[in-house]
């Protein structure tokens, strides 16, 4: 189960935290992953829909597409008829919407992502975590974790796999480090 927009109430009960739930965000359950879940995906940083077109070609399907530039969503919508969101992948309200969508479709989809490569690639300035665009990769990895995605298919940016800030992320609630 995932809880969204939970706030610490400022009290502990033994080893447990007391939390307040936002009534606009009901708890969401996850279904166990099975082989059919690899036939659907959320298309993250979808652009015009390259990953969604590839999924269609191999007999799979996108169940959503989202990106931050409105122009990208407009182009995507011309090519694909799935729900679209013009929102930041780091937004908990977007993750909540995606969770609701996958629950309604009764699937535990993969995430496909064409994330910004400039912070990592030799063609960019290689600022890695100092480049604001590098937050997109960390946010999509967190999204995959929170949605319990069945898989993760990323655009090939080989340098990202060796970036330490990508390999370790801080939990936004308590500040603990965890490996992705």
For each residue, the residues with C-beta under 8 A, 3 or more apart:
1: 27 28 29 30
2: 27 28 30 99 146 147
3: 6 19 21 25 27
4: 22 25 28 92 93 95 96 99
5: 21 22 24 25 92 93 96
6: 3 19 20 21 22
7: 19 20 22
8: 17 18 19 20 173
9: 17 18 19 20
10: 18
11: 17 18
12: 15 16 17 18
13: 16 17 18
14:
15: 12
16: 12 13
17: 8 9 11 12 13
18: 8 9 10 11 12 13
19: 3 6 7 8 9
20: 6 7 8 9
21: 3 5 6 25 27
22: 4 5 6 7 25
23:
24: 5
25: 3 4 5 21 22 96
26:
27: 1 2 3 21
28: 1 2 4 96 99 100 103
29: 1 103
30: 1 2 108 147 148
31: 103 106 107 108
32: 108
33: 37 108 148 150
34: 37 108
35: 38
36: 39 107
37: 33 34 40 107 108 109 110 150 151
38: 35 60 110 150 151
39: 36 59 60 61
40: 37 60 61 62 63 102 105 107 109 110
41: 51 52 55 60 61 62 63 109 110 111 112 153
42: 62 63 64 65 66 98 101 102 109 110 111 112 147 149
43: 46 49 51 52 55 62 64 65 66 76 80 82 112 113
44: 66 67 89 111 112 113 114 115 140 143
45: 66 67 68 89 113 114 115 116 136 140
46: 43 49 51 52 62 65 66 67 72 73 76 84 114
47: 50 67 72 75 76 114
48: 72 75 76 79
49: 43 46 52 53 62 65 75 76 79 80
50: 47 53 54 114
51: 41 43 46 54 55 62 112 113 114 153
52: 41 43 46 49 55 56 61 62 65 76 79 80 82 112
53: 49 50 56 57 79 80
54: 50 51 57 58
55: 41 43 51 52 58 60 61 62 112
56: 52 53 59 60 61 62
57: 53 54
58: 54 55
59: 39 56
60: 38 39 40 41 55 56
61: 39 40 41 52 55 56 82
62: 40 41 42 43 46 49 51 52 55 56 65 80 82 112
63: 40 41 42 82 83 101 102 105 107 109
64: 42 43 82 83 84 85 98 101
65: 42 43 46 49 52 62 73 76 77 80 82 83 84 85
66: 42 43 44 45 46 73 84 85 86 87 89 94 98
67: 44 45 46 47 72 73 76 86
68: 45 72 86 87 88
69: 72 73 86
70: 73 74 86
71: 74 75
72: 46 47 48 67 68 69 75 76
73: 46 65 66 67 69 70 76 77 84 85 86
74: 70 71 77 78
75: 47 48 49 71 72 78 79
76: 43 46 47 48 49 52 65 67 72 73 79 80 84
77: 65 73 74 80 81 84
78: 74 75
79: 48 49 52 53 75 76
80: 43 49 52 53 62 65 76 77
81: 77
82: 43 52 61 62 63 64 65
83: 63 64 65 101
84: 46 64 65 66 73 76 77
85: 64 65 66 73 94 97 98
86: 66 67 68 69 70 73
87: 66 68 91 93 94
88: 68 91 94 139
89: 44 45 66 94 136 139 140 143
90: 135 136 139 142
91: 87 88 94 95
92: 4 5 95 96
93: 4 5 87 96 97
94: 66 85 87 88 89 91 97 98
95: 4 91 92 98 99 143 146 147
96: 4 5 25 28 92 93 99 100
97: 85 93 94 100 101
98: 42 64 66 85 94 95 101 102 143 147
99: 2 4 28 95 96 102 103 146 147
100: 28 96 97 103 104
101: 42 63 64 83 97 98 104 105
102: 40 42 63 98 99 105 107 108 109 147
103: 28 29 31 99 100 106
104: 100 101
105: 40 63 101 102 109
106: 31 103
107: 31 36 37 40 63 102
108: 30 31 32 33 34 37 102 147 148 149 150
109: 37 40 41 42 63 102 105 147 149 150
110: 37 38 40 41 42 149 150 151 152 153
111: 41 42 44 140 143 144 147 149 151 152 153
112: 41 42 43 44 51 52 55 62 153 154
113: 43 44 45 51 140 152 153 154 155
114: 44 45 46 47 50 51 155
115: 44 45 136 137 140 154 155 157
116: 45 119 133 134 136 137
117: 120 121 123 124 155 157 160
118: 121 123 124 125 131 133
119: 116 124 125 126 127 128 129 130 131 133 134 137
120: 117 124 126 128 134 157 159 160 163
121: 117 118 124 126 157 159
122: 126 159
123: 117 118
124: 117 118 119 120 121 127 131
125: 118 119 131
126: 119 120 121 122 159
127: 119 124 130 131 134
128: 119 120 131 134 163 165 166
129: 119 134 163 165 166
130: 119 127 134
131: 118 119 124 125 127 128 134
132: 135
133: 116 118 119 136
134: 116 119 120 127 128 129 130 131 137 138 163 165 166
135: 90 132 138 139
136: 45 89 90 115 116 133 139 140
137: 115 116 119 134 140 141 160 166
138: 134 135 141 142 165 166 169
139: 88 89 90 135 136 142 143
140: 44 45 89 111 113 115 136 137 143 144
141: 137 138 144 145 152 166 169 180
142: 90 138 139 145 146 169 172
143: 44 89 95 98 111 139 140 146 147 149
144: 111 140 141 147 149 152
145: 141 142 148 149 180
146: 2 95 99 142 143
147: 2 30 42 95 98 99 102 108 109 111 143 144
148: 30 33 108 145
149: 42 108 109 110 111 143 144 145 152
150: 33 37 38 108 109 110
151: 37 38 110 111
152: 110 111 113 141 144 149
153: 41 51 110 111 112 113
154: 112 113 115 157 160
155: 113 114 115 117
156:
157: 115 117 120 121 154 160
158: 161 162
159: 120 121 122 126 162 163
160: 117 120 137 154 157 163 166
161: 158 166 167
162: 158 159
163: 120 128 129 134 159 160 166 167
164: 167 168
165: 128 129 134 138 168
166: 128 129 134 137 138 141 160 161 163 180
167: 161 163 164 179 180
168: 164 165 177 178 179 180
169: 138 141 142 177 178 180
170: 175 176 177
171: 174 175 176 177 178
172: 142
173: 8
174: 171
175: 170 171
176: 170 171
177: 168 169 170 171
178: 168 169 171
179: 167 168
180: 141 145 166 167 168 169
